[in-house]
Amino acid sequence: MTTIGAIFLPSNPPEILRSVAQAADQAGLEELWIWEDCFLNGGLTAMTAALASTERLRVGVGIMPVPFRNVASLAMELATLGRMFGERALPGIGHGVQEWMGQVGARPASPLTLLREYATALRALLSGETVTVDGRYVKLDNVRLDWPPEVPPVLSIAAGGPKTIALAGEVGDAVVLSGGTTPAKVTEAAKAAPDAQIVVFVPALTGPGAAEKLARDAEVYKTDYPGLSGSPAEIAAGVTEFAAAGASKVILQPVPGEDPAAYARWVAEEVKPLVG
């Protein structure tokens, strides 16, 4: 079964996240994903607040840029979330937008090397291993978590190009594909990372002017695929197409200005039941 979820955009003020998460939980939404775009909501803080405000909802972060945090620090945070909230916490990491990484003085010369070293060390730490590594970017000396999670979390890694997709499938549990990805690109990613879950963010709107709103958003973010629009049945048919292409999870994405609680309820109550 393909998981259907919704995105809480970072353009929303963080103080409303708890009520949005509660509305999503009450409506039966499977997963709510948040973004750690610079310089908006903090991913770990937002994830913690959403998890603490709900009972069943799984909360994903897509994604936390690896240049931002020491890997041992992130491992400690994720282990704590795992101990407190179990498998409902779904962490995601990635390169981050390189321009933003440059703004904070953390742009690596080789993002792929950093991502490989970081993800490998992070997974080992979260598995309770003692880690010593002297890499180009990641350096740890006999580091072991005192409170590793009972079950290591599903680690998602954001990817766009073929090299990063292949790496994500190698060192992660799931590959996150951004909004604007077509079903054909999902198929390519599934072939490149056959052992990983494929998570795809898909812009989707209903109601008057939905297609025009999506088109404007696609123009702003320079994507060729604007997303799904129309009735809930038409959008559910589009979700089914992504699932058939190889998506394990289809996370529907609004445009800025939409009511985030109403959007989460719409996904859970009107779209999800129509997905075969």
PyRosetta script that sets phi, psi and omega in degrees:
from pyrosetta import init, pose_from_sequence

init()
pose = pose_from_sequence("MTTIGAIFLPSNPPEILRSVAQAADQAGLEELWIWEDCFLNGGLTAMTAALASTERLRVGVGIMPVPFRNVASLAMELATLGRMFGERALPGIGHGVQEWMGQVGARPASPLTLLREYATALRALLSGETVTVDGRYVKLDNVRLDWPPEVPPVLSIAAGGPKTIALAGEVGDAVVLSGGTTPAKVTEAAKAAPDAQIVVFVPALTGPGAAEKLARDAEVYKTDYPGLSGSPAEIAAGVTEFAAAGASKVILQPVPGEDPAAYARWVAEEVKPLVG")
pose.set_psi(1, 133.1)
pose.set_omega(1, 177.1)
pose.set_phi(2, -79.5)
pose.set_psi(2, 133.4)
pose.set_omega(2, 176.9)
pose.set_phi(3, -78.7)
pose.set_psi(3, 135.9)
pose.set_omega(3, 177.6)
pose.set_phi(4, -113.0)
pose.set_psi(4, 128.6)
pose.set_omega(4, 179.8)
pose.set_phi(5, -138.7)
pose.set_psi(5, -174.3)
pose.set_omega(5, 179.9)
pose.set_phi(6, -138.4)
pose.set_psi(6, 160.9)
pose.set_omega(6, -179.0)
pose.set_phi(7, -110.4)
pose.set_psi(7, 136.3)
pose.set_omega(7, 169.1)
pose.set_phi(8, -97.4)
pose.set_psi(8, 107.9)
pose.set_omega(8, -174.5)
pose.set_phi(9, -68.9)
pose.set_psi(9, 144.1)
pose.set_omega(9, 178.8)
pose.set_phi(10, -72.0)
pose.set_psi(10, -6.8)
pose.set_omega(10, 173.2)
pose.set_phi(11, -74.1)
pose.set_psi(11, -12.7)
pose.set_omega(11, 173.8)
pose.set_phi(12, -79.2)
pose.set_psi(12, 144.6)
pose.set_omega(12, 177.7)
pose.set_phi(13, -66.1)
pose.set_psi(13, 138.2)
pose.set_omega(13, -174.6)
pose.set_phi(14, -62.9)
pose.set_psi(14, -25.1)
pose.set_omega(14, -176.1)
pose.set_phi(15, -68.7)
pose.set_psi(15, -12.7)
pose.set_omega(15, 178.0)
pose.set_phi(16, -95.7)
pose.set_psi(16, -2.7)
pose.set_omega(16, -173.9)
pose.set_phi(17, -61.2)
pose.set_psi(17, -41.5)
pose.set_omega(17, -176.4)
pose.set_phi(18, -61.2)
pose.set_psi(18, -42.6)
pose.set_omega(18, 179.7)
pose.set_phi(19, -69.0)
pose.set_psi(19, -34.4)
pose.set_omega(19, 176.9)
pose.set_phi(20, -66.1)
pose.set_psi(20, -44.3)
pose.set_omega(20, 178.8)
pose.set_phi(21, -61.8)
pose.set_psi(21, -40.6)
pose.set_omega(21, 178.6)
pose.set_phi(22, -64.2)
pose.set_psi(22, -41.1)
pose.set_omega(22, 177.8)
pose.set_phi(23, -63.6)
pose.set_psi(23, -41.2)
pose.set_omega(23, 178.5)
pose.set_phi(24, -63.5)
pose.set_psi(24, -42.9)
pose.set_omega(24, -179.4)
pose.set_phi(25, -63.5)
pose.set_psi(25, -45.4)
pose.set_omega(25, -179.4)
pose.set_phi(26, -65.8)
pose.set_psi(26, -30.5)
pose.set_omega(26, -179.8)
pose.set_phi(27, -81.4)
pose.set_psi(27, -9.6)
pose.set_omega(27, -179.9)
pose.set_phi(28, 88.5)
pose.set_psi(28, 18.2)
pose.set_omega(28, 175.9)
pose.set_phi(29, -63.3)
pose.set_psi(29, 140.1)
pose.set_omega(29, -178.0)
pose.set_phi(30, -76.5)
pose.set_psi(30, -47.6)
pose.set_omega(30, -175.2)
pose.set_phi(31, -141.1)
pose.set_psi(31, 139.6)
pose.set_omega(31, 171.5)
pose.set_phi(32, -117.8)
pose.set_psi(32, 126.4)
pose.set_omega(32, -179.1)
pose.set_phi(33, -110.2)
pose.set_psi(33, 140.9)
pose.set_omega(33, 175.9)
pose.set_phi(34, -119.4)
pose.set_psi(34, 161.1)
pose.set_omega(34, 179.7)
pose.set_phi(35, -115.8)
pose.set_psi(35, 145.7)
pose.set_omega(35, 172.3)
pose.set_phi(36, -107.0)
pose.set_psi(36, 63.0)
pose.set_omega(36, 174.9)
pose.set_phi(37, -75.0)
pose.set_psi(37, 143.3)
pose.set_omega(37, 176.3)
pose.set_phi(38, -75.9)
pose.set_psi(38, 135.7)
pose.set_omega(38, -2.8)
pose.set_phi(39, -120.1)
pose.set_psi(39, 70.5)
pose.set_omega(39, -171.1)
pose.set_phi(40, -111.1)
pose.set_psi(40, -129.5)
pose.set_omega(40, -175.7)
pose.set_phi(41, -69.8)
pose.set_psi(41, 137.5)
pose.set_omega(41, 172.7)
pose.set_phi(42, -73.4)
pose.set_psi(42, 127.1)
pose.set_omega(42, -173.2)
pose.set_phi(43, -62.5)
pose.set_psi(43, -47.1)
pose.set_omega(43, -177.4)
pose.set_phi(44, -67.6)
pose.set_psi(44, -41.6)
pose.set_omega(44, 179.4)
pose.set_phi(45, -63.5)
pose.set_psi(45, -45.3)
pose.set_omega(45, -179.3)
pose.set_phi(46, -65.0)
pose.set_psi(46, -42.7)
pose.set_omega(46, 179.0)
pose.set_phi(47, -60.5)
pose.set_psi(47, -44.4)
pose.set_omega(47, -179.3)
pose.set_phi(48, -61.5)
pose.set_psi(48, -45.0)
pose.set_omega(48, -179.7)
pose.set_phi(49, -62.3)
pose.set_psi(49, -43.0)
pose.set_omega(49, -179.3)
pose.set_phi(50, -66.7)
pose.set_psi(50, -41.1)
pose.set_omega(50, 179.5)
pose.set_phi(51, -66.5)
pose.set_psi(51, -40.6)
pose.set_omega(51, -178.0)
pose.set_phi(52, -69.9)
pose.set_psi(52, -18.7)
pose.set_omega(52, -177.6)
pose.set_phi(53, -94.5)
pose.set_psi(53, -1.4)
pose.set_omega(53, -173.0)
pose.set_phi(54, -132.9)
pose.set_psi(54, 171.7)
pose.set_omega(54, -177.5)
pose.set_phi(55, -114.5)
pose.set_psi(55, -38.4)
pose.set_omega(55, -174.0)
pose.set_phi(56, -118.8)
pose.set_psi(56, -25.1)
pose.set_omega(56, -173.3)
pose.set_phi(57, -60.1)
pose.set_psi(57, 132.3)
pose.set_omega(57, 169.8)
pose.set_phi(58, -89.3)
pose.set_psi(58, 141.0)
pose.set_omega(58, -175.8)
pose.set_phi(59, -124.3)
pose.set_psi(59, 122.7)
pose.set_omega(59, -179.8)
pose.set_phi(60, -109.1)
pose.set_psi(60, 149.5)
pose.set_omega(60, 172.7)
pose.set_phi(61, -114.9)
pose.set_psi(61, 116.9)
pose.set_omega(61, -179.9)
pose.set_phi(62, -127.8)
pose.set_psi(62, 90.1)
pose.set_omega(62, 6.1)
pose.set_phi(63, -143.3)
pose.set_psi(63, 172.0)
pose.set_omega(63, 172.2)
pose.set_phi(64, -97.7)
pose.set_psi(64, 122.2)
pose.set_omega(64, -177.9)
pose.set_phi(65, -68.4)
pose.set_psi(65, 129.0)
pose.set_omega(65, -175.7)
pose.set_phi(66, -68.1)
pose.set_psi(66, -27.0)
pose.set_omega(66, 177.2)
pose.set_phi(67, -66.0)
pose.set_psi(67, -16.5)
pose.set_omega(67, -174.9)
pose.set_phi(68, -71.3)
pose.set_psi(68, -35.8)
pose.set_omega(68, -166.6)
pose.set_phi(69, -131.9)
pose.set_psi(69, 141.7)
pose.set_omega(69, 168.6)
pose.set_phi(70, -59.2)
pose.set_psi(70, 139.6)
pose.set_omega(70, -173.9)
pose.set_phi(71, -65.3)
pose.set_psi(71, -34.0)
pose.set_omega(71, 178.6)
pose.set_phi(72, -67.3)
pose.set_psi(72, -37.5)
pose.set_omega(72, 177.6)
pose.set_phi(73, -62.9)
pose.set_psi(73, -47.0)
pose.set_omega(73, 179.1)
pose.set_phi(74, -64.2)
pose.set_psi(74, -38.9)
pose.set_omega(74, 178.3)
pose.set_phi(75, -60.2)
pose.set_psi(75, -41.9)
pose.set_omega(75, 177.5)
pose.set_phi(76, -60.8)
pose.set_psi(76, -44.6)
pose.set_omega(76, -179.2)
pose.set_phi(77, -64.0)
pose.set_psi(77, -46.5)
pose.set_omega(77, -177.6)
pose.set_phi(78, -69.0)
pose.set_psi(78, -34.5)
pose.set_omega(78, 176.4)
pose.set_phi(79, -63.9)
pose.set_psi(79, -41.0)
pose.set_omega(79, 178.1)
pose.set_phi(80, -62.6)
pose.set_psi(80, -44.2)
pose.set_omega(80, 177.2)
pose.set_phi(81, -61.9)
pose.set_psi(81, -41.0)
pose.set_omega(81, 179.4)
pose.set_phi(82, -64.0)
pose.set_psi(82, -40.2)
pose.set_omega(82, 178.6)
pose.set_phi(83, -66.9)
pose.set_psi(83, -34.2)
pose.set_omega(83, -175.8)
pose.set_phi(84, -84.8)
pose.set_psi(84, -36.8)
pose.set_omega(84, -170.5)
pose.set_phi(85, -124.4)
pose.set_psi(85, 3.7)
pose.set_omega(85, 176.6)
pose.set_phi(86, 62.1)
pose.set_psi(86, -140.8)
pose.set_omega(86, -173.6)
pose.set_phi(87, -81.5)
pose.set_psi(87, 5.7)
pose.set_omega(87, 176.2)
pose.set_phi(88, -74.1)
pose.set_psi(88, -18.6)
pose.set_omega(88, 179.2)
pose.set_phi(89, -88.4)
pose.set_psi(89, 122.4)
pose.set_omega(89, -175.5)
pose.set_phi(90, -121.2)
pose.set_psi(90, 89.7)
pose.set_omega(90, -178.1)
pose.set_phi(91, -77.0)
pose.set_psi(91, 149.0)
pose.set_omega(91, 175.5)
pose.set_phi(92, -136.8)
pose.set_psi(92, 140.4)
pose.set_omega(92, 179.0)
pose.set_phi(93, -128.1)
pose.set_psi(93, 166.1)
pose.set_omega(93, 178.6)
pose.set_phi(94, -175.7)
pose.set_psi(94, -177.1)
pose.set_omega(94, -179.3)
pose.set_phi(95, -61.4)
pose.set_psi(95, -37.1)
pose.set_omega(95, -165.8)
pose.set_phi(96, 80.8)
pose.set_psi(96, 162.0)
pose.set_omega(96, 176.2)
pose.set_phi(97, -71.8)
pose.set_psi(97, 122.4)
pose.set_omega(97, -171.3)
pose.set_phi(98, -62.6)
pose.set_psi(98, -33.1)
pose.set_omega(98, 176.6)
pose.set_phi(99, -61.6)
pose.set_psi(99, -42.7)
pose.set_omega(99, 178.4)
pose.set_phi(100, -65.9)
pose.set_psi(100, -39.6)
pose.set_omega(100, 179.1)
pose.set_phi(101, -63.3)
pose.set_psi(101, -35.3)
pose.set_omega(101, 175.6)
pose.set_phi(102, -65.1)
pose.set_psi(102, -35.2)
pose.set_omega(102, -179.7)
pose.set_phi(103, -62.7)
pose.set_psi(103, -30.2)
pose.set_omega(103, -178.7)
pose.set_phi(104, -102.8)
pose.set_psi(104, 11.7)
pose.set_omega(104, 176.9)
pose.set_phi(105, 70.9)
pose.set_psi(105, 28.9)
pose.set_omega(105, -175.1)
pose.set_phi(106, -127.9)
pose.set_psi(106, 23.0)
pose.set_omega(106, -178.6)
pose.set_phi(107, -79.1)
pose.set_psi(107, 118.2)
pose.set_omega(107, -177.5)
pose.set_phi(108, -81.4)
pose.set_psi(108, 153.3)
pose.set_omega(108, 176.3)
pose.set_phi(109, -69.3)
pose.set_psi(109, -32.2)
pose.set_omega(109, 180.0)
pose.set_phi(110, -130.4)
pose.set_psi(110, 90.1)
pose.set_omega(110, -180.0)
pose.set_phi(111, -58.1)
pose.set_psi(111, -36.2)
pose.set_omega(111, -179.5)
pose.set_phi(112, -64.9)
pose.set_psi(112, -42.1)
pose.set_omega(112, 178.8)
pose.set_phi(113, -63.0)
pose.set_psi(113, -45.5)
pose.set_omega(113, 178.6)
pose.set_phi(114, -59.7)
pose.set_psi(114, -46.3)
pose.set_omega(114, -177.7)
pose.set_phi(115, -63.1)
pose.set_psi(115, -40.9)
pose.set_omega(115, 178.7)
pose.set_phi(116, -63.0)
pose.set_psi(116, -49.6)
pose.set_omega(116, -178.1)
pose.set_phi(117, -62.8)
pose.set_psi(117, -43.1)
pose.set_omega(117, -175.9)
pose.set_phi(118, -66.7)
pose.set_psi(118, -50.7)
pose.set_omega(118, -178.1)
pose.set_phi(119, -63.3)
pose.set_psi(119, -38.6)
pose.set_omega(119, 180.0)
pose.set_phi(120, -64.2)
pose.set_psi(120, -45.4)
pose.set_omega(120, -180.0)
pose.set_phi(121, -68.2)
pose.set_psi(121, -40.4)
pose.set_omega(121, -178.6)
pose.set_phi(122, -62.3)
pose.set_psi(122, -45.6)
pose.set_omega(122, -179.9)
pose.set_phi(123, -63.5)
pose.set_psi(123, -39.0)
pose.set_omega(123, 179.4)
pose.set_phi(124, -65.4)
pose.set_psi(124, -43.8)
pose.set_omega(124, 178.9)
pose.set_phi(125, -62.8)
pose.set_psi(125, -42.9)
pose.set_omega(125, -178.9)
pose.set_phi(126, -71.2)
pose.set_psi(126, -15.3)
pose.set_omega(126, 175.3)
pose.set_phi(127, -89.9)
pose.set_psi(127, 2.2)
pose.set_omega(127, 177.4)
pose.set_phi(128, 86.3)
pose.set_psi(128, 11.6)
pose.set_omega(128, -178.7)
pose.set_phi(129, -80.4)
pose.set_psi(129, 156.5)
pose.set_omega(129, 169.5)
pose.set_phi(130, -89.3)
pose.set_psi(130, 123.9)
pose.set_omega(130, -168.3)
pose.set_phi(131, -117.7)
pose.set_psi(131, 126.1)
pose.set_omega(131, 169.6)
pose.set_phi(132, -125.8)
pose.set_psi(132, 123.4)
pose.set_omega(132, -178.8)
pose.set_phi(133, -149.2)
pose.set_psi(133, 141.4)
pose.set_omega(133, 178.2)
pose.set_phi(134, -127.5)
pose.set_psi(134, 73.8)
pose.set_omega(134, -177.3)
pose.set_phi(135, -92.4)
pose.set_psi(135, -173.7)
pose.set_omega(135, 177.9)
pose.set_phi(136, -66.6)
pose.set_psi(136, -37.1)
pose.set_omega(136, -177.3)
pose.set_phi(137, -118.9)
pose.set_psi(137, -36.2)
pose.set_omega(137, -175.7)
pose.set_phi(138, -101.6)
pose.set_psi(138, 123.4)
pose.set_omega(138, -179.5)
pose.set_phi(139, -133.1)
pose.set_psi(139, 117.2)
pose.set_omega(139, 179.1)
pose.set_phi(140, -132.7)
pose.set_psi(140, 141.9)
pose.set_omega(140, -178.4)
pose.set_phi(141, -124.6)
pose.set_psi(141, 98.7)
pose.set_omega(141, 174.5)
pose.set_phi(142, 58.7)
pose.set_psi(142, 49.8)
pose.set_omega(142, -177.1)
pose.set_phi(143, -98.4)
pose.set_psi(143, 129.6)
pose.set_omega(143, 176.8)
pose.set_phi(144, -143.2)
pose.set_psi(144, 135.8)
pose.set_omega(144, 177.3)
pose.set_phi(145, -74.1)
pose.set_psi(145, 133.6)
pose.set_omega(145, 174.5)
pose.set_phi(146, -73.4)
pose.set_psi(146, -30.0)
pose.set_omega(146, -178.1)
pose.set_phi(147, -125.2)
pose.set_psi(147, 66.2)
pose.set_omega(147, 175.6)
pose.set_phi(148, -66.8)
pose.set_psi(148, 156.7)
pose.set_omega(148, 177.7)
pose.set_phi(149, -66.2)
pose.set_psi(149, 150.0)
pose.set_omega(149, 178.6)
pose.set_phi(150, -62.7)
pose.set_psi(150, -35.7)
pose.set_omega(150, 175.0)
pose.set_phi(151, -127.5)
pose.set_psi(151, 122.3)
pose.set_omega(151, 179.2)
pose.set_phi(152, -58.0)
pose.set_psi(152, 140.2)
pose.set_omega(152, -177.5)
pose.set_phi(153, -70.9)
pose.set_psi(153, 157.3)
pose.set_omega(153, 169.4)
pose.set_phi(154, -68.5)
pose.set_psi(154, 119.1)
pose.set_omega(154, -176.9)
pose.set_phi(155, -100.9)
pose.set_psi(155, 116.9)
pose.set_omega(155, 178.1)
pose.set_phi(156, -95.3)
pose.set_psi(156, 144.8)
pose.set_omega(156, 178.8)
pose.set_phi(157, -129.6)
pose.set_psi(157, 125.0)
pose.set_omega(157, -179.9)
pose.set_phi(158, -74.4)
pose.set_psi(158, 141.5)
pose.set_omega(158, -178.7)
pose.set_phi(159, -152.0)
pose.set_psi(159, 150.5)
pose.set_omega(159, 176.9)
pose.set_phi(160, -131.0)
pose.set_psi(160, -56.9)
pose.set_omega(160, 179.4)
pose.set_phi(161, -77.6)
pose.set_psi(161, 163.2)
pose.set_omega(161, -175.8)
pose.set_phi(162, -61.7)
pose.set_psi(162, -36.3)
pose.set_omega(162, -179.9)
pose.set_phi(163, -67.0)
pose.set_psi(163, -41.8)
pose.set_omega(163, 179.7)
pose.set_phi(164, -70.1)
pose.set_psi(164, -37.2)
pose.set_omega(164, 177.1)
pose.set_phi(165, -61.0)
pose.set_psi(165, -45.5)
pose.set_omega(165, 179.0)
pose.set_phi(166, -62.2)
pose.set_psi(166, -42.2)
pose.set_omega(166, 178.8)
pose.set_phi(167, -65.5)
pose.set_psi(167, -43.0)
pose.set_omega(167, 179.7)
pose.set_phi(168, -59.9)
pose.set_psi(168, -40.6)
pose.set_omega(168, 177.9)
pose.set_phi(169, -67.5)
pose.set_psi(169, -26.2)
pose.set_omega(169, -179.5)
pose.set_phi(170, -80.2)
pose.set_psi(170, -43.4)
pose.set_omega(170, -172.0)
pose.set_phi(171, -108.2)
pose.set_psi(171, -2.8)
pose.set_omega(171, -180.0)
pose.set_phi(172, -121.3)
pose.set_psi(172, 174.1)
pose.set_omega(172, 176.4)
pose.set_phi(173, -95.6)
pose.set_psi(173, -23.7)
pose.set_omega(173, -177.1)
pose.set_phi(174, -145.8)
pose.set_psi(174, 148.7)
pose.set_omega(174, 177.1)
pose.set_phi(175, -109.6)
pose.set_psi(175, 126.3)
pose.set_omega(175, 179.5)
pose.set_phi(176, -100.9)
pose.set_psi(176, 123.9)
pose.set_omega(176, 178.9)
pose.set_phi(177, -109.7)
pose.set_psi(177, 133.4)
pose.set_omega(177, -172.2)
pose.set_phi(178, -77.1)
pose.set_psi(178, 166.5)
pose.set_omega(178, 175.1)
pose.set_phi(179, -58.2)
pose.set_psi(179, 143.1)
pose.set_omega(179, -174.3)
pose.set_phi(180, 101.6)
pose.set_psi(180, -4.5)
pose.set_omega(180, 177.4)
pose.set_phi(181, -79.5)
pose.set_psi(181, 133.0)
pose.set_omega(181, 179.3)
pose.set_phi(182, -87.0)
pose.set_psi(182, 162.2)
pose.set_omega(182, 173.7)
pose.set_phi(183, -56.3)
pose.set_psi(183, -35.9)
pose.set_omega(183, 178.8)
pose.set_phi(184, -62.8)
pose.set_psi(184, -39.2)
pose.set_omega(184, 178.0)
pose.set_phi(185, -68.6)
pose.set_psi(185, -32.6)
pose.set_omega(185, 175.6)
pose.set_phi(186, -62.4)
pose.set_psi(186, -42.8)
pose.set_omega(186, 178.6)
pose.set_phi(187, -61.6)
pose.set_psi(187, -42.5)
pose.set_omega(187, 178.4)
pose.set_phi(188, -61.8)
pose.set_psi(188, -42.9)
pose.set_omega(188, 180.0)
pose.set_phi(189, -65.3)
pose.set_psi(189, -40.7)
pose.set_omega(189, 179.4)
pose.set_phi(190, -63.0)
pose.set_psi(190, -34.7)
pose.set_omega(190, 177.6)
pose.set_phi(191, -73.0)
pose.set_psi(191, -35.6)
pose.set_omega(191, -178.5)
pose.set_phi(192, -76.1)
pose.set_psi(192, -25.5)
pose.set_omega(192, -179.2)
pose.set_phi(193, -130.5)
pose.set_psi(193, 69.0)
pose.set_omega(193, -170.5)
pose.set_phi(194, -67.3)
pose.set_psi(194, -20.3)
pose.set_omega(194, -177.1)
pose.set_phi(195, -97.7)
pose.set_psi(195, 2.0)
pose.set_omega(195, -176.2)
pose.set_phi(196, -108.1)
pose.set_psi(196, 152.9)
pose.set_omega(196, 167.6)
pose.set_phi(197, -68.3)
pose.set_psi(197, 148.8)
pose.set_omega(197, 176.4)
pose.set_phi(198, -113.3)
pose.set_psi(198, 115.3)
pose.set_omega(198, 179.4)
pose.set_phi(199, -107.0)
pose.set_psi(199, 124.7)
pose.set_omega(199, -178.8)
pose.set_phi(200, -125.2)
pose.set_psi(200, 130.9)
pose.set_omega(200, 173.1)
pose.set_phi(201, -86.7)
pose.set_psi(201, 126.9)
pose.set_omega(201, -175.7)
pose.set_phi(202, -128.0)
pose.set_psi(202, 113.8)
pose.set_omega(202, 173.7)
pose.set_phi(203, -58.3)
pose.set_psi(203, 135.1)
pose.set_omega(203, -178.1)
pose.set_phi(204, -153.3)
pose.set_psi(204, 132.4)
pose.set_omega(204, 179.2)
pose.set_phi(205, -144.0)
pose.set_psi(205, 153.2)
pose.set_omega(205, 173.0)
pose.set_phi(206, -125.3)
pose.set_psi(206, 171.4)
pose.set_omega(206, 175.9)
pose.set_phi(207, 93.3)
pose.set_psi(207, 178.2)
pose.set_omega(207, -177.1)
pose.set_phi(208, -61.1)
pose.set_psi(208, 133.9)
pose.set_omega(208, 176.2)
pose.set_phi(209, 74.7)
pose.set_psi(209, 11.9)
pose.set_omega(209, -175.9)
pose.set_phi(210, -60.7)
pose.set_psi(210, -47.3)
pose.set_omega(210, -178.1)
pose.set_phi(211, -62.7)
pose.set_psi(211, -38.5)
pose.set_omega(211, -179.6)
pose.set_phi(212, -67.2)
pose.set_psi(212, -40.7)
pose.set_omega(212, 177.7)
pose.set_phi(213, -61.5)
pose.set_psi(213, -43.9)
pose.set_omega(213, 179.2)
pose.set_phi(214, -64.6)
pose.set_psi(214, -39.6)
pose.set_omega(214, 179.5)
pose.set_phi(215, -63.6)
pose.set_psi(215, -41.5)
pose.set_omega(215, 178.1)
pose.set_phi(216, -64.4)
pose.set_psi(216, -40.9)
pose.set_omega(216, 179.2)
pose.set_phi(217, -65.1)
pose.set_psi(217, -40.8)
pose.set_omega(217, 178.5)
pose.set_phi(218, -63.7)
pose.set_psi(218, -35.1)
pose.set_omega(218, 178.1)
pose.set_phi(219, -67.4)
pose.set_psi(219, -40.6)
pose.set_omega(219, 179.4)
pose.set_phi(220, -61.8)
pose.set_psi(220, -44.1)
pose.set_omega(220, -175.1)
pose.set_phi(221, -96.5)
pose.set_psi(221, 7.1)
pose.set_omega(221, 173.0)
pose.set_phi(222, 56.5)
pose.set_psi(222, 48.6)
pose.set_omega(222, 173.9)
pose.set_phi(223, -110.0)
pose.set_psi(223, 148.4)
pose.set_omega(223, -178.0)
pose.set_phi(224, -84.8)
pose.set_psi(224, -20.8)
pose.set_omega(224, -176.5)
pose.set_phi(225, -112.0)
pose.set_psi(225, 109.3)
pose.set_omega(225, -174.5)
pose.set_phi(226, -74.2)
pose.set_psi(226, -25.9)
pose.set_omega(226, 179.7)
pose.set_phi(227, 121.4)
pose.set_psi(227, -158.5)
pose.set_omega(227, -174.1)
pose.set_phi(228, -110.2)
pose.set_psi(228, 135.7)
pose.set_omega(228, 176.2)
pose.set_phi(229, -140.1)
pose.set_psi(229, 162.2)
pose.set_omega(229, 179.3)
pose.set_phi(230, 123.9)
pose.set_psi(230, -156.2)
pose.set_omega(230, 179.5)
pose.set_phi(231, -74.4)
pose.set_psi(231, 163.8)
pose.set_omega(231, 174.8)
pose.set_phi(232, -55.0)
pose.set_psi(232, -36.6)
pose.set_omega(232, 178.7)
pose.set_phi(233, -65.2)
pose.set_psi(233, -40.2)
pose.set_omega(233, 178.9)
pose.set_phi(234, -67.5)
pose.set_psi(234, -38.9)
pose.set_omega(234, 178.5)
pose.set_phi(235, -69.6)
pose.set_psi(235, -39.4)
pose.set_omega(235, 176.5)
pose.set_phi(236, -61.1)
pose.set_psi(236, -37.2)
pose.set_omega(236, 176.5)
pose.set_phi(237, -63.8)
pose.set_psi(237, -38.1)
pose.set_omega(237, 176.6)
pose.set_phi(238, -66.5)
pose.set_psi(238, -39.5)
pose.set_omega(238, 176.3)
pose.set_phi(239, -60.5)
pose.set_psi(239, -41.8)
pose.set_omega(239, 178.5)
pose.set_phi(240, -61.5)
pose.set_psi(240, -35.5)
pose.set_omega(240, 177.5)
pose.set_phi(241, -64.6)
pose.set_psi(241, -41.9)
pose.set_omega(241, 177.4)
pose.set_phi(242, -64.9)
pose.set_psi(242, -39.2)
pose.set_omega(242, 178.1)
pose.set_phi(243, -63.3)
pose.set_psi(243, -43.0)
pose.set_omega(243, 179.0)
pose.set_phi(244, -64.9)
pose.set_psi(244, -27.6)
pose.set_omega(244, 179.3)
pose.set_phi(245, -76.5)
pose.set_psi(245, -13.6)
pose.set_omega(245, 177.2)
pose.set_phi(246, 124.7)
pose.set_psi(246, 5.4)
pose.set_omega(246, -179.8)
pose.set_phi(247, -75.0)
pose.set_psi(247, 127.3)
pose.set_omega(247, 173.8)
pose.set_phi(248, -80.2)
pose.set_psi(248, -33.4)
pose.set_omega(248, 179.9)
pose.set_phi(249, -136.4)
pose.set_psi(249, 133.9)
pose.set_omega(249, 174.4)
pose.set_phi(250, -117.0)
pose.set_psi(250, 112.8)
pose.set_omega(250, -175.6)
pose.set_phi(251, -108.2)
pose.set_psi(251, 111.3)
pose.set_omega(251, -173.0)
pose.set_phi(252, -80.2)
pose.set_psi(252, 140.7)
pose.set_omega(252, -168.9)
pose.set_phi(253, -122.3)
pose.set_psi(253, 123.5)
pose.set_omega(253, 176.2)
pose.set_phi(254, -80.7)
pose.set_psi(254, -177.6)
pose.set_omega(254, 169.5)
pose.set_phi(255, -106.5)
pose.set_psi(255, 157.5)
pose.set_omega(255, 178.2)
pose.set_phi(256, -55.0)
pose.set_psi(256, 140.7)
pose.set_omega(256, 179.7)
pose.set_phi(257, 103.6)
pose.set_psi(257, -18.1)
pose.set_omega(257, 176.8)
pose.set_phi(258, -74.6)
pose.set_psi(258, 147.6)
pose.set_omega(258, 176.2)
pose.set_phi(259, -69.1)
pose.set_psi(259, 113.2)
pose.set_omega(259, -172.4)
pose.set_phi(260, -66.8)
pose.set_psi(260, -33.8)
pose.set_omega(260, 178.4)
pose.set_phi(261, -70.5)
pose.set_psi(261, -43.4)
pose.set_omega(261, 177.8)
pose.set_phi(262, -63.4)
pose.set_psi(262, -36.9)
pose.set_omega(262, 179.8)
pose.set_phi(263, -65.4)
pose.set_psi(263, -45.2)
pose.set_omega(263, 179.5)
pose.set_phi(264, -61.2)
pose.set_psi(264, -41.5)
pose.set_omega(264, 178.2)
pose.set_phi(265, -65.5)
pose.set_psi(265, -39.8)
pose.set_omega(265, 179.2)
pose.set_phi(266, -61.2)
pose.set_psi(266, -44.3)
pose.set_omega(266, 178.4)
pose.set_phi(267, -61.3)
pose.set_psi(267, -45.4)
pose.set_omega(267, -175.9)
pose.set_phi(268, -71.2)
pose.set_psi(268, -41.2)
pose.set_omega(268, -170.0)
pose.set_phi(269, -96.0)
pose.set_psi(269, -26.3)
pose.set_omega(269, -174.6)
pose.set_phi(270, -112.8)
pose.set_psi(270, -31.6)
pose.set_omega(270, -178.1)
pose.set_phi(271, -94.2)
pose.set_psi(271, -51.9)
pose.set_omega(271, -175.0)
pose.set_phi(272, -53.8)
pose.set_psi(272, -44.1)
pose.set_omega(272, -179.0)
pose.set_phi(273, -63.2)
pose.set_psi(273, -18.2)
pose.set_omega(273, -177.4)
pose.set_phi(274, -93.8)
pose.set_psi(274, -4.5)
pose.set_omega(274, -180.0)
pose.set_phi(275, -86.5)
pose.set_psi(275, 120.0)
pose.set_omega(275, -177.5)
pose.set_phi(276, -75.5)
pose.dump_pdb("model.pdb")
